[in-house]
Amino acid sequence: MRGMNDDATRGGGDEVEVSALAINVAIPGHLQWTDVRRDVEFRLTTLNVRMLSDGRLAARAYGRPTAGGRGAYTSFRVPDDPEIAELIEHAATRAATMWAGHRGLG
C-alpha cells in the first residue's frame, strides 16, 4: 500500500489514474422537460455531467415522477438542445474553476 508521501500523491513519479470527474447541475425551470420510462412520466430537473479521461463531456438527466413520489433513480438521454448544451459547457467550466481552487479534505 502506498503512503501519503509517495511520489504519486505529490505529483511526481507514477500518476494517479482519474477515470472521470462528475458534477451535478440543476436544470433551470425553463429548460426542464418530461420523459417517460416504463409508463411513468418524469420531470427532469438535474444533469449529471462527467468529464471523461479524454476530455470529452457526457451527460445524463435525472428527475422525479410527475405524479409524485420518489420513483427510481433512472437516467434519461439529454436532448440535442443548444441551450442545454450551453448549460453543460458553462457548468463544466465553472466546475473546473472550483476544482482548481480546492482546499483539500476537511
C-alpha atoms as one frame of an Amber mdcrd trajectory, in Angstrom:
protein
   0.000   0.000   0.000   1.343   3.403  -0.928   1.792   6.040   1.738   0.669
   9.666   1.586   4.222  10.849   0.936   4.796   8.734  -2.183   5.586  10.458
  -5.476   2.106   9.788  -6.906   0.440  11.961  -4.278   2.981  14.770  -4.722
   2.529  14.895  -8.489   5.804  13.167  -9.425   6.582   9.624 -10.491   3.521
   7.462 -11.085   0.362   9.369 -11.962  -2.883   8.823 -10.084  -5.467   7.442
 -12.509  -8.640   9.541 -12.600 -11.193   7.908 -14.894 -13.816  10.673 -14.790
 -14.896  13.801 -12.953 -18.594  14.265 -12.238 -20.775  17.227 -11.307 -24.482
  17.629 -10.668 -26.184  20.604 -12.264 -29.679  21.930 -11.517 -31.669  22.413
 -14.719 -33.352  25.850 -14.696 -37.160  25.636 -14.823 -37.464  26.939 -18.380
 -35.126  24.190 -19.650 -36.677  21.259 -17.742 -38.577  18.665 -19.761 -40.549
  15.474 -19.252 -39.829  11.971 -20.474 -41.465   8.577 -19.939 -39.875   5.368
 -18.687 -41.882   2.182 -18.041 -45.170   4.108 -18.363 -44.096   6.630 -15.692
 -43.638  10.279 -16.658 -40.616  12.042 -15.117 -39.816  15.749 -14.864 -36.074
  16.084 -15.495 -34.527  18.580 -13.088 -30.875  17.566 -12.706 -27.981  16.822
 -15.021 -25.087  14.587 -14.105 -22.171  15.738 -16.241 -18.969  13.718 -16.428
 -15.678  14.713 -17.946 -14.156  11.558 -19.352 -10.428  10.858 -19.213 -10.052
  12.030 -22.820 -11.612  15.434 -22.002 -14.998  14.852 -23.622 -18.188  15.566
 -21.669 -21.023  13.085 -21.184 -24.356  13.963 -19.571 -27.467  12.181 -18.312
 -30.641  13.710 -16.870 -32.473  12.707 -13.692 -35.738  13.750 -12.087 -38.863
  12.719 -10.232 -42.179  11.233 -11.379 -44.657  13.977 -12.272 -47.356  12.097
 -10.332 -45.292  12.473  -7.133 -43.218  10.152  -5.023 -39.546   9.359  -5.148
 -39.512   6.992  -8.059 -36.441   5.112  -9.173 -33.058   6.728  -9.792 -33.420
   6.461 -13.551 -31.256   8.231 -16.105 -32.530   9.800 -19.305 -30.881  10.900
 -22.505 -30.209  14.634 -22.712 -31.954  16.159 -25.735 -29.967  17.803 -28.511
 -30.815  21.377 -27.481 -28.409  24.317 -27.871 -29.497  25.905 -24.560 -28.902
  22.679 -22.623 -25.549  22.198 -24.369 -24.611  25.736 -23.315 -25.696  24.987
 -19.715 -23.494  21.875 -19.698 -20.479  23.764 -21.080 -20.900  26.633 -18.588
 -21.275  24.176 -15.705 -18.146  22.270 -16.748 -16.145  25.494 -16.941 -17.429
  26.598 -13.516 -16.609  23.173 -12.046 -13.064  23.366 -13.454 -12.557  26.654
 -11.637 -13.961  25.189  -8.424 -11.764  22.049  -8.686  -8.675  24.168  -9.320
  -9.331  26.122  -6.130  -9.962  23.131  -3.854  -8.547  23.411  -0.327  -8.146
  19.732   0.447 -10.109  17.472   2.774 -11.704  18.770   5.920
